[in-house]
C-alpha cells in the first residue's frame, strides 16, 4: 500500500472526526443539554457496525465474484437479436 495515500486517508478521517465532534458539541450546548451524547454515540456505533458487516458480507460474497461483460459481446448480441427479430417479422 502506498504510504502517502495511507497518511492522507488517516489525516482526512481525523479531520472529519474532529469536525463532527465540534458540531455535536455545539448542538449539545445549543439544545440546553436535552439529549445524551453517549446515547447517540452508542446507537450510531451499533448502526455503523451493522452497516459495515452488511457491506463487508456483500463485497465478500457477491462483489468478489463479479465478472464484467465485454461491451463488444453485448453489442454483438443486441444486433444479432434485432436482426433475428426483423427476419422473423418479414417471414410472418
C-alpha positions in Angstrom: 0.0 0.0 0.0 1.2 3.5 -0.8 2.3 5.2 2.5 1.3 8.7 1.2 -2.2 7.6 0.5 -2.5 5.9 3.9 -1.3 9.0 5.7 -3.6 11.2 3.7 -6.6 9.0 4.5 -5.7 9.0 8.2 -5.4 12.8 8.2 -8.8 13.2 6.4 -10.5 10.8 8.8 -9.1 12.6 11.9 -10.1 15.9 10.5 -13.7 14.7 9.9 -13.8 13.1 13.4 -12.8 16.4 15.0 -15.2 18.4 12.8 -18.1 16.1 13.8 -17.1 16.3 17.4 -17.2 20.1 17.3 -20.6 20.1 15.6 -22.1 17.7 18.1 -20.7 19.7 21.0 -22.1 23.0 19.6 -25.5 21.3 19.0 -25.4 19.8 22.5 -24.8 23.2 24.1 -27.4 25.0 22.0 -30.1 22.4 22.8 -29.9 23.1 26.6 -28.4 19.7 27.1 -31.7 18.0 26.3 -30.1 14.8 24.9 -27.4 12.4 25.9 -24.3 12.4 23.7 -23.3 8.9 25.0 -26.7 7.5 24.0 -26.3 8.9 20.5 -22.7 7.7 20.1 -23.7 4.1 21.3 -26.7 4.0 18.8 -24.5 5.3 16.0 -21.7 2.8 16.8 -24.2 -0.1 16.6 -25.6 1.2 13.3 -22.1 1.6 11.9 -21.2 -2.0 12.9 -24.2 -3.5 11.2 -23.7 -1.4 8.1 -20.1 -2.3 8.0 -20.9 -6.0 8.4 -23.5 -5.8 5.7 -21.2 -4.1 3.2 -18.3 -6.5 4.1 -20.5 -9.5 3.6 -21.9 -8.2 0.3 -18.4 -7.5 -1.1 -17.1 -10.8 0.1 -19.9 -13.0 -1.3 -21.2 -11.1 -4.3 -18.7 -8.4 -5.2 -15.7 -10.7 -5.3 -17.5 -13.0 -7.9 -18.4 -10.1 -10.2 -17.3 -10.6 -13.8 -17.8 -7.6 -16.1 -19.2 -8.3 -19.6 -17.3 -7.4 -22.7 -19.1 -4.4 -24.2 -18.4 -5.7 -27.7 -20.1 -9.0 -27.0 -23.1 -7.2 -25.6 -23.4 -5.0 -28.7 -23.0 -8.1 -31.0 -25.7 -9.9 -29.1 -28.1 -7.0 -29.3 -27.5 -6.5 -33.0 -27.9 -10.3 -33.6 -31.2 -10.4 -31.7 -32.5 -7.3 -33.6 -31.6 -9.0 -36.9 -33.4 -12.2 -35.9 -36.4 -10.2 -34.8 -36.6 -8.3 -38.1 -36.1 -11.6 -40.0 -39.0 -13.2 -38.1 -41.2 -10.2 -38.8 -40.5 -10.4 -42.5 -41.3 -14.1 -42.7 -44.7 -13.7 -40.9 
